[in-house]
Amino acid sequence: MEMCFPTRPALVLALLVCFVAPAALIVAHIHENPQFSPIDEAEHWDYVTRLANGGFPRLGQFVQPATLRAQACRGTALPGFNAPPCTQRILKPAEFSGGDYTYEAQQPPVYYAATVPMRWVAMNVFRVGDVEGTRATGTVWLCAGLFVMWMAGRLAGFRPLAIGAAILLVGSAPLVVYEEASITNGAASILAGSSLFLLAALAWRHPGRWVVPVLGAGAFVAVAIDQSNALAVIVASAMFGALVTGRNDAPGETTSVRTFLRAWWPAGGALLIGALASALAWIVVSRELALVNPKILPAFGALRTTPRGLGEIFREAVAMLGPVTDSYNVYRPMITSNNSNMETVVNEGLRTLLLAGALAGLFVHRRLWYHWMGLVSVATLYVGGVVLGVGLWLDYDIDPSLTGRYGLSVAPFLALGLVAAIRGRWVLPGLWVVGAVTFATTLWYTLVG
């Protein structure tokens, strides 16, 4: 406890940045945005409610009648979305855009299964509606993720003020708020990334027999939440490799490959094996459960009307370098022109800061572990985006439409790497100013538009 909160002000700071600030933004977003998110929120909600009712979704099924009714009555915040009137007595999937297939059945079930009991508490204890109660679980996912990020930062030896600035930047980012206030397995990505950072730091500080099974299980669960979380597993494994190299290298000497592998393998190897086992297991299970070939699923028809190929994937993967910025976000569209103006300012500022911290290792004489972590994070985001894009292209015959949210689990590594790399008397106060402006802007445009 003393390590996490060395002083009473540190405890207060952690409560503010990990719980109060992000919860305020998520609650405001849920209140102001009753329509479903256009990023497949209705299908994600259908997945949760189907599990709650004792079922399990299969690729190619139609969504449940209750989901059709909710879509017709709530609407979806997407211009041109087709839905019949709410008062229509019988609703048919064919009357909705894409035919309303359960295409999110392609996702592994851990997030959805964990959301079911949290949703029950929100609905039965706090008496909120079904959709709102399911969305509210994002508050738990994000606050837990930011708190784990605090513990990871303290274990890595960072000052509370520095960790607080990193957490405020991540927790106030428009895209993060949008993801956490929507029903999507991406809501658990910050927690997945922070947990992997924490496990790697614990394995370094307290090695033992527990390392292999715990880190392997941690990577397995992270990828079972969302397979894109494998990017954070790669970064965590590489971070451990950088720590091993830094410990074993004396000035003017290099670590032999055998010595490196012997020290890195128990933790770094366990992470990679756990992630690979999880990914392969779900690929086998999901293909056995699928009722149709995903290449002909009508729900993806719109993504087959645009050019697709390696050139498009290489271009789209650039968006992966903005894991908390480059995607649809919290600012409500088509309300005011100031909306898009401030969105651009905030997003560009956040992207520049996080990339600057990650690339700091290019400009130092002796690279420390967090320099390598930042460089590997950038490479993993882009190369991982290309691999993800190729996989979607081959499996679904679609333009993958890659966006930054697929790299959300890497955001804790980027943010903590940023505060580790900063130097100078006024830089940390400057980060606090940016974080405060980001929080205020996100809240203002959520409430006022």
N, C-alpha and C positions, 0 to 999 in steps of 0.2 A: 504493500500500500504506500509506504513512504517513497519507494522508487517512482511510482506513477504520479503521486501528488506530494512532492517534497515540501510544499507550503500550502497554507489555506488558500491564498490567492490562486495557486495553480489548480486546486480543486474547483474553485469557482469558475476559472477560465475554461476548464475542461467541460463543465456542465453547460456553459454558455455556447461554446462552439460545437460540441458534440451532440447536444440535445435541444437546447432552447432555440437556437437560430435555425437549424435545419427543420425542426418540427414546425416552426412558424411558417416557413416557406412552403412546406408540403401541404399544410392545412389550408393556407391561402389558395394554393393552386387547385386543390380538390374543390374548394367552395366556389371558385370562379369559373371552373371548367366542367360543367355537368355532362357535356357530350363525350362520347368515347374518343380516345386518341386515334388518329389515323394510322398509327404504327401498330395495327393488329390488336388493339386492346380488347375488343369484343371477343376475339378468338382466344386470347389468353384467359379472359374471365370465364369463357366456356370450359376451358381446361380445368380451372379451379373448381367450378361448380359441379362438373361431371365427377371429379374425384370425391367431392363432398357428398354426392348422391350415391357413391359406391360403384361408379363406373370407371372406365379408362378410355381416353380418346384414341382413335385409330385414324391414321392418315387416309382421307377419302370419305370419311363419314360426313354427314351434314351436322351443323351445330344444333344444339337443343332448341326446342320451341321457345323456351324462356329467353334464350339469347336472341332469337329473331325478334321477339316482342320488345326486348330492351333496346335493340338497335333501332327499331322503328319508332319507338317513343322518345328515346334520348337523342338519337341522331349521332352522326360521326362528324367530327370537325375537319371535313375534307370536302372542298368544292367538287360538285359533280357526283358525290356518293349517292347511289340509287337505293331507295328504300320505300316500301309502301307506307300508306298512312297508318298511324298508331291505332286508329279506330277500326281498321280492317279486321274482320272476325277471324279469318284464317290466313296465316302468313306462310308463304312458301319460300324455301331457300333460293329458288331460281329468280325471285323478284328482287334479290339483293345483289349488289356489285360482287362479282367474283363467284357467285353461286353459293356463298356461305358454307364452304367446306371447312372441316377442322384441320386446316393446314398447320396450325401450331402444334399438332400432335407429333411433329418432327422434333420437338424439344424434349430433353430428358425431364423426368418428373419431380426431381427433388425440390425445386423452388415451389412448385404448385402444391405438393403434398405438405410442405412446411407452412404454406400460407393458409391452408384449410383451418387448422385450429386457431391461428391468429385472427382470421376473419370471423370465426365463431365468437370469439371474445368481443371483437368490435361490434358485432351485430347484437349479441345477447346481453352484454354487460354495459356497453356505452350507447346502445340503442340507435345505431346508425344504419342506413340502408345497406343493401347487399353490395352494390357496386362501390359505394363510398367506403363501406367497411373493408372490402377487399383492397381498395386503393390505400386505405389508411395503414395497411401492413407495411407499406413502403417506408413509413416513419420508423418502424422497428428495424427494418433492414438497413436503412441509412444510418440511424443513430448508433446501432450496434457496429456498423462498419467504421464509422468515424471514431468511436471509442476504442475499437481494436487498433485503429491507426494511431491513436494517442499512445496506447500501451507499447506499440511497436516502435514508435519514435523515441519514447523514453528508454526502452530497452537498448536502442541503438545509441543512446547517449546524447540526444538532442535536448536543448533547453525547452521548457514549457512554452515560452513565448514564441519560439520558432515553430514548434509543432502546432500551436494554436493558429498561427498565420496560415500554415499549410492546410489545416483542416477547414478553416473558414473559406479559403480559396476553392477547395474542392466541394464543400457542402453548399456553397452559394452559387456555383456555376449553373447557368440556366439549363443546360442539358441534363445535369445531374438531378436537379429538382424535377424536371419534366419526367425523367425516367422513374424516379422514386415515387412520384405522385400518380403514376400510371400502373396498370396491372400488366406486368411484363417480367420475365425472369431476369432481365437486365437490372432490375431493382436490387438484386442481391450481389451485383458484380463488385461494388465497392467493398462490401464485407468479404467477399472471396479474395480480392487482391490484398486487402489489409491483413487478413488471416494468414495468407501465404508469406507475407513479409514478416509477420510476427513469428511464425513457425521457423523460418530460416534464421531469424535473430536468436531465437531460443536454442536452436540446434547448435549455433555457433558458441553461445555463451555457456550452455549446459549440455555438452555432448553425453551420449550414453546409449544404452540399448533401446531406449524409447524412440530414438530418432527415426529409424527406418520405418517401423509400422505407423507412427503418428504422421510423419511427413507424407508417406505414401497414401495414407487414408485421407489426409487433408487435400492433397492434389486430386484424388479420386472424387471427393465430394465437390470440390470447386468446379471440376469439369462436368460433373453430373448436374450441377445447377445450370450451367450454360457452357457449351463446348468452346465458345470464344474465350472463356476464362483460362484456357490452355496457354494463352499468351502470357498471363501473369505467372503461370507455373514456370515457363521458360525463363522469364526474368528473375524469378526467385532462385532458380537453379544456378543461373549465371552469377547472381549476386553472391551465392555461397562460393562459387568458383573464384570470384575476385577476392573474397576474404581469405581463401586458402592460399592463393598466390601471394597476397600481401604479407601473410604470416610467414611463409616459407622462404621468401626471397630476401637474401641479404644484399646490401649495396653492391652492385656490380655483378650479381649472380642471378641465375634463373632457375626455376624449379623444373626438375625433370618430369617427363610425362608420367612415368610410373609413380613418382612421389605425389604428383598432383592428383592423379586418379584415385590413389589410395585414400587421400584425405577428402576429396570431393565426393566420391561415389556414395558413401552412406547417406548423405543428405541430398545432394544434387541428383544423384541417380534415382533415389527413392521418389523424389518429386516427379521426375520424368516418367518413371514406370507407372506410378499411380495415375497420372494423367492419361497415358497411353492406354492403360487397362480400362479406364472409364470410357474413353472415347470409343474404343473398339467394342466394348460390351453394349453400349447404346446403339451403335451402328447395326450390330447383329439383331438386337431386340426390335428396334424400330422397323427394320426391313421385314422382319417376320410378322409384325403387327399390321403393316401397311396393307390397305385394301386396293390401292391403285399404284401405278407407276408414277412417281412424282414428276416425271418429265411430261406427263400429259394432264396433270392436275389443272383444271380450269382456273383455280384461284390465282395461279401465277401467270395467267395469260397476258396481263398487261406488261409483264417484264420480258415477254418474248416478242414484243413488237418493236423493240429498240435494238440497235446494233450491239452485239456481244462478242467478246473475244479477248485475247490477251492485251491488246492495245487499250481497250476500255478498262480492263481490270487494273493495269498499271496506273492509269490515270485516276481511277476511283480510289485506289489504295492510298493516295496522298491524304485523303480525308482521315485516315486512321491516325495520322500524326496529331490530330486534335481530338483526343478521346473525351474531353469534357466540353467540346465546343462544336465540332463539325457534324451536326445532325439537327433534325427538327428539335426545337427546344421550347422553353416555358413561355416565351412571349406569344401571346395570342395573335394569330395572323389576321391581317386585313382590318385592323382597328384604327391605327394612326400611322402616318409616315414616320413619326419619331420612333415608333416601335422598331422598325428595321434599322434605323440609324443607330440607336443605342445598342441594339443587338450586335451590330458590326463592331462597335467600339469595345464592348465588354468581351466578346468572343476573341477578337484579335489580341487584346491585352492578355487574356488568360493563355491563349495558345503560345504567344511569344514568350511569356514568363516560363511556362513549363518546358518549352523546347530549349530556352536559354540555359536553364538549370541542367537539363539532360545532356546538352552538348558542351557543357563547361569543360569536360575532360579533354576536349580537343585543344585547349589553350593553357594547359598546365604542364609543368616539366615532369612531375611525378604524379601519376594517376593513383588515387585512392579507390577504395571499394565502391564508393558512391559515384565516382566518375565513371567507372566501368558499368555500373548498374544503369546510369543514365544513357550511356552510349548503346548498351544492349537493348534498353527499352525502346529507343528510337528505331533501331534496326528490326527488332521483333515486331513492332507495330506495323511497319511497312511490309516487311517480308511476310509476316503472318497474315496481313491483309490480302496480299497477292495469293497466298496458298488458300485462304478462305474463299476468295473470289473464284479461283479455279475450281475448287470443290463444289461450290454452288452452281457454277456454270455447267460442269459435267453431270452433276447429280440431278439438277432440275431443268437444265436447258434454258437458263434465264440470264438476263443481265443482273449480276449480284447486287448492284446499287449499294456499294460499300459506303458506310458512314462511320464517323468517329465512335459512335456508341458501342461498336463491336470491340473496341479497345478499352472500355471503361474500367475493367479490372486492373489495368496498368496505371491508372491515375494515382493511386496511393504511392506507388514507386516514384513516379515523376515528381509529385508534390514533396515527398520527404527528401528526395534527391536534390530538389531545388533549395530547400532550407539548409541542407548539409553543405551545399556548394557556395552559398552567399558569403561575401566578405565586405567589410566596410561598416562604418558606424550607422549610416542612414539607410542601409538597404532593408533591414528588417522592419523598421518603422514604415518604410515605403510599401512593403508587402502587406502590412496591416491596413494601410490606406487603400490599397487595391482591393483587398478582401472586403473591407467595409463598403466601398463603393459598389462592388459586385453584389453584395447582399442587399444594399438599399435599392439598387437599380432593378434587380430581379423581383424584389417585393413590390416595388412601385408599379412596374409594368404588369405584374400579376394581378394587382388590385385595380389599377386605373386603366391600363392599356394605352 
